[in-house]
Amino acid sequence: MTEKPDRLNWQRSKDCADSACAEVAEAGDTVHLRNSAQPEVVVTYSRAEWEALKRGIAAGQF
C-alpha cells in the first residue's frame, strides 16, 4: 500500500528557491511528483514510468 502524499518524505533540489519547486517522494513501487507552490496536486508514476520520464528528459525529448 502506498503512503498518503502528505506523509511522504518529499525532496527537492538543494538549488531550488523557496517557492514553485519540483518535489519528489518515493514509496515502494511508486514515485510521486508535485509543485511546492501547489502541494495538494500530486502526480503518481510507477517506477517504470518514472525511469522512462527521466530518460526522456535527459535525451531532450521535453
C-alpha positions as protocol buffer text, in pm:
chain_id: "A"
residue {
  index: 1
  type: MET
  ca { x: 0 y: 0 z: 0 }
}
residue {
  index: 2
  type: THR
  ca { x: 129 y: 345 z: -91 }
}
residue {
  index: 3
  type: GLU
  ca { x: 169 y: 614 z: 172 }
}
residue {
  index: 4
  type: LYS
  ca { x: -65 y: 911 z: 163 }
}
residue {
  index: 5
  type: PRO
  ca { x: 107 y: 1203 z: -16 }
}
residue {
  index: 6
  type: ASP
  ca { x: 103 y: 1420 z: 299 }
}
residue {
  index: 7
  type: ARG
  ca { x: 302 y: 1153 z: 489 }
}
residue {
  index: 8
  type: LEU
  ca { x: 577 y: 1104 z: 233 }
}
residue {
  index: 9
  type: ASN
  ca { x: 935 y: 1224 z: 262 }
}
residue {
  index: 10
  type: TRP
  ca { x: 934 y: 1496 z: -6 }
}
residue {
  index: 11
  type: GLN
  ca { x: 1270 y: 1600 z: -152 }
}
residue {
  index: 12
  type: ARG
  ca { x: 1371 y: 1892 z: -372 }
}
residue {
  index: 13
  type: SER
  ca { x: 1691 y: 2017 z: -528 }
}
residue {
  index: 14
  type: LYS
  ca { x: 1926 y: 2200 z: -295 }
}
residue {
  index: 15
  type: ASP
  ca { x: 1946 y: 2467 z: -568 }
}
residue {
  index: 16
  type: CYS
  ca { x: 1574 y: 2535 z: -555 }
}
residue {
  index: 17
  type: ALA
  ca { x: 1441 y: 2867 z: -431 }
}
residue {
  index: 18
  type: ASP
  ca { x: 1170 y: 2873 z: -164 }
}
residue {
  index: 19
  type: SER
  ca { x: 870 y: 2859 z: -398 }
}
residue {
  index: 20
  type: ALA
  ca { x: 746 y: 2668 z: -702 }
}
residue {
  index: 21
  type: CYS
  ca { x: 997 y: 2384 z: -677 }
}
residue {
  index: 22
  type: ALA
  ca { x: 950 y: 2034 z: -810 }
}
residue {
  index: 23
  type: GLU
  ca { x: 938 y: 1786 z: -522 }
}
residue {
  index: 24
  type: VAL
  ca { x: 972 y: 1409 z: -546 }
}
residue {
  index: 25
  type: ALA
  ca { x: 887 y: 1132 z: -300 }
}
residue {
  index: 26
  type: GLU
  ca { x: 938 y: 759 z: -342 }
}
residue {
  index: 27
  type: ALA
  ca { x: 717 y: 496 z: -181 }
}
residue {
  index: 28
  type: GLY
  ca { x: 751 y: 131 z: -272 }
}
residue {
  index: 29
  type: ASP
  ca { x: 690 y: 86 z: -644 }
}
residue {
  index: 30
  type: THR
  ca { x: 561 y: 441 z: -695 }
}
residue {
  index: 31
  type: VAL
  ca { x: 715 y: 785 z: -734 }
}
residue {
  index: 32
  type: HIS
  ca { x: 518 y: 1100 z: -656 }
}
residue {
  index: 33
  type: LEU
  ca { x: 581 y: 1442 z: -808 }
}
residue {
  index: 34
  type: ARG
  ca { x: 439 y: 1777 z: -703 }
}
residue {
  index: 35
  type: ASN
  ca { x: 498 y: 2151 z: -725 }
}
residue {
  index: 36
  type: SER
  ca { x: 573 y: 2306 z: -386 }
}
residue {
  index: 37
  type: ALA
  ca { x: 350 y: 2601 z: -476 }
}
residue {
  index: 38
  type: GLN
  ca { x: 54 y: 2360 z: -511 }
}
residue {
  index: 39
  type: PRO
  ca { x: 137 y: 2066 z: -283 }
}
residue {
  index: 40
  type: GLU
  ca { x: -219 y: 1932 z: -294 }
}
residue {
  index: 41
  type: VAL
  ca { x: -174 y: 1837 z: -662 }
}
residue {
  index: 42
  type: VAL
  ca { x: 29 y: 1515 z: -679 }
}
residue {
  index: 43
  type: VAL
  ca { x: 112 y: 1310 z: -989 }
}
residue {
  index: 44
  type: THR
  ca { x: 192 y: 945 z: -920 }
}
residue {
  index: 45
  type: TYR
  ca { x: 406 y: 732 z: -1151 }
}
residue {
  index: 46
  type: SER
  ca { x: 501 y: 368 z: -1147 }
}
residue {
  index: 47
  type: ARG
  ca { x: 875 y: 313 z: -1109 }
}
residue {
  index: 48
  type: ALA
  ca { x: 896 y: 218 z: -1481 }
}
residue {
  index: 49
  type: GLU
  ca { x: 708 y: 533 z: -1587 }
}
residue {
  index: 50
  type: TRP
  ca { x: 936 y: 749 z: -1371 }
}
residue {
  index: 51
  type: GLU
  ca { x: 1251 y: 595 z: -1519 }
}
residue {
  index: 52
  type: ALA
  ca { x: 1113 y: 648 z: -1872 }
}
residue {
  index: 53
  type: LEU
  ca { x: 1035 y: 1013 z: -1789 }
}
residue {
  index: 54
  type: LYS
  ca { x: 1388 y: 1071 z: -1657 }
}
residue {
  index: 55
  type: ARG
  ca { x: 1539 y: 912 z: -1970 }
}
residue {
  index: 56
  type: GLY
  ca { x: 1322 y: 1131 z: -2191 }
}
residue {
  index: 57
  type: ILE
  ca { x: 1423 y: 1446 z: -2005 }
}
residue {
  index: 58
  type: ALA
  ca { x: 1793 y: 1353 z: -2026 }
}
residue {
  index: 59
  type: ALA
  ca { x: 1753 y: 1290 z: -2401 }
}
residue {
  index: 60
  type: GLY
  ca { x: 1595 y: 1631 z: -2455 }
}
residue {
  index: 61
  type: GLN
  ca { x: 1253 y: 1497 z: -2556 }
}
residue {
  index: 62
  type: PHE
  ca { x: 1073 y: 1757 z: -2342 }
}
